[in-house]
Amino acid sequence: MGRSAEKGEGVPQVKSDGKAWNPSTPGPEAVDLLLRSSRGPAGLPPDLLRGDSFVGGRWLPATSTFPVRDPASGAVLGSVADCGVPEARAAVRAAHQAFCTWRGVSVKERSSLLRKWYDLMIQNKDDLAKIITAESGKPLKEAQGEIIYSALFLEWFSEEARRIYGDIIYTSAKEKRGLVLKQPVGVAAVITPWNFPSAMITRKVGAALAAGCTVVVKPAEDTPYSALALAQLANQAGIPSGVYNVIPCSRSKAKDVGEALCTDPLVSKISFTGSTATGKILLHHAANSVKRVSMELGGLAPFIVFDSANVDQAVAGAMASKFRNTGQTCVCSNRFLVQQSVHDTFVKKFAEAMRESLRVGNGFEEGTTQGPLINEKAVEKVEKHVSDAVAKGATVVTGGKRHERGGNFFEPTLLSNVTTDMLCTTEETFGPLVPVVKFDTEEEAIAIANAADVGLAGYFYSQDPAQIWRVAEQLEVGMVGVNEGLISSVECPFGGVKQSGLGREGSKYGIDEYLEIKYVCYGGL
């Protein structure tokens, strides 16, 4: 999705000392220049690059700030307000005050405002994509795709706002009627991850605002600029003050801010995307006041290739599923289960596809398909999974170590002779690692796939219609890709089972997460 940016498009072509530099290979000096140029990073208009919190329709500084770094170079992109518990409480009060009015705004007007916000995202899509690439390292083409995907949630929920229907129930008593109303739950606290710093916000916020709720967004500390850019556009679109609030904070304050949001009596709803471990902590905090909760948590997605599969299609689907955002998505395939008769062919063709198609580099470089991992901790986890697998007998087919570029870059890696006791098959890697497990029967593959305590997404390739029905129904996941490696769509419900979360996002079901059902008994008729 999204068009590819032309080489160097919107990027300054000279250094501050007048010497030329190559925009296709920006190192730390280049990134630093991008950020300090008169137009902001990567040529961005200054009004989209905000560093203050956004509360009650105003840009508010905090008493301290924290740095945001480019994961590709380590360069500091800028400083952002480091909000703490007092700022979080103030944002909740602003949202609650706005809710008293916003809940009464007509669905037509809410729809119109969300549509204006969508239009502004599309108008600014290239600049928004550059922010994503700068702070997350995601290749620019993928960042452009994310902005389109992100904007589409605002468009979708602008339409769903006008389809919040109730019911009339004829009861057993002739003189009574039952009315079912759907009403907004109230203030929603939205806590989002760094890997989709725009789309994970609009998927939640679009539904909340369409339902009549107001929100306080706490973005990931690695990628706060995208959330703040969305605030600027929401303000331009005419979203009323206090309806959309953003409180960035550093990693050191994230725990306390998260607890404050989950325990504040004025917050009625918590929506979180992130790790299962963090989700459990937030659930514990929210339980004391019995808040409505939506959780999109970790995954360990199986990717099964049966002997009837078209192997070339399976390889293409595996490439798309595994290497999007350098393997840093919650629905990335994590465990590759390949039936014995096609195992060797699949591994050979997958290795060839990786060598031919994947290009590691800075996200702003033309041709880059694999950017950096988000930080050193992420690199260490991939390294740990590879070393553990090799120590237990796995074979490195390609890759296997840190990339020669250094920093947060890791080689796309394919392992064979993998067994189910290795870390790479029992923990979510969140990186460019493909562990391939050989299996004999369909029953064995299903048992391996379902052995995890999480169940977000699962994929399998087969040309057998009966097998397709059996496996699709038996996989213990919330979403299944059949002969398809990319499954996300604004029109379809996103969410998992087991410890992968609660509730659904996107689709016609997503707005229900922000609505309460009220029954009214109308008597005396």
Disulfide bonds with the S-S distance in Angstrom:
none
